[in-house]
């Protein structure tokens, strides 16, 4: 079992910033990468960004490139998503994922 706890969501004006955190615990010894996904109302869940634990290689969706940055702290088993220049269309519930495990989600709301 792996437990994922997200934090850092909230309400922000367009152009603002937020940083999301996702802390992993439990049987994490086999994890190789962690990702962030988001789901807006009435839409399917979509990929946002991912990072490998060992090398720190990253991948970001085109819609967030240049604005969002994923990073990790191996010692804390925590992954972060720094979100800058937020837009109303970034409004969604953000989830972290490792293997078949999902966090509970954290709401991000961007007002225009």
C-alpha positions in Angstrom: 0.0 0.0 0.0 1.1 3.5 -0.8 -0.5 6.6 0.7 -0.4 10.0 -1.0 -1.4 13.2 0.7 -1.7 16.4 -1.3 -1.8 19.9 -0.1 -1.4 23.5 -1.3 -4.6 24.0 -3.3 -6.8 27.1 -3.0 -8.3 30.1 -4.6 -6.0 32.5 -6.5 -6.5 35.3 -9.0 -5.4 34.9 -12.6 -1.7 35.5 -12.9 -1.1 34.3 -9.4 0.9 31.3 -8.2 0.4 28.2 -6.0 2.6 25.3 -5.0 1.1 21.9 -4.6 2.8 19.2 -2.5 2.3 15.4 -2.5 3.8 13.4 0.3 4.2 9.6 -0.2 4.3 7.0 2.5 4.0 3.2 2.8 5.5 0.8 0.4 7.3 3.4 -1.7 10.5 1.5 -2.2 9.6 0.4 -5.8 8.4 3.7 -7.1 10.2 5.1 -10.0 8.2 8.1 -11.0 5.3 10.3 -9.8 2.9 12.4 -11.7 0.3 15.2 -11.4 -3.0 15.0 -13.1 -6.0 17.3 -13.1 -9.7 17.1 -13.7 -11.9 20.0 -14.4 -15.7 19.8 -14.0 -17.3 17.9 -16.9 -13.9 16.9 -18.4 -11.7 13.9 -18.3 -8.7 13.6 -16.1 -5.6 14.8 -17.9 -1.9 14.6 -17.5 -0.1 17.6 -16.2 3.5 16.7 -15.3 5.7 13.8 -14.2 9.2 13.3 -12.7 11.4 10.3 -12.1 12.8 9.8 -8.6 16.3 8.8 -9.4 17.4 11.1 -12.3 14.8 13.8 -11.8 13.8 13.7 -15.5 10.6 15.7 -16.1 7.8 15.9 -18.6 5.2 18.6 -18.7 2.0 18.8 -20.7 2.1 21.4 -23.5 -0.7 23.4 -21.8 1.5 24.1 -18.8 5.0 24.3 -20.2 6.7 27.4 -19.1 4.3 28.0 -16.3 4.3 24.9 -14.2 7.4 23.1 -12.8 7.4 19.7 -11.2 10.2 18.8 -8.7 10.9 16.3 -5.9 12.6 15.9 -2.6 13.7 12.3 -2.3 14.5 12.4 1.4 11.0 13.6 2.1 9.4 11.4 -0.6 7.5 14.5 -1.7 6.7 15.9 -5.1 5.9 19.5 -5.8 4.1 21.3 -8.5 5.0 25.0 -8.7 2.2 26.7 -10.7 2.9 30.3 -12.0 0.9 32.6 -14.3 -2.3 30.7 -13.5 -5.2 31.0 -15.8 -8.9 30.4 -15.2 -8.7 27.3 -17.4 -6.3 25.8 -14.8 -9.2 25.4 -12.4 -9.5 21.8 -11.5 -9.0 19.2 -8.9 -5.3 18.2 -9.0 -4.2 14.6 -8.2 -0.9 13.1 -7.7 -0.3 9.5 -8.8 2.3 6.8 -8.3 1.8 3.4 -9.9 -1.8 2.5 -9.4 -2.3 4.8 -6.4 -4.0 8.2 -6.4 -4.1 11.0 -3.9 -7.3 12.4 -2.6 -7.0 15.5 -4.8 -6.7 19.2 -4.0 -8.9 21.9 -5.5 -7.3 24.7 -7.4 -9.6 27.6 -8.4 -8.3 30.5 -10.5 -10.6 33.5 -10.7 -10.6 35.9 -13.7 
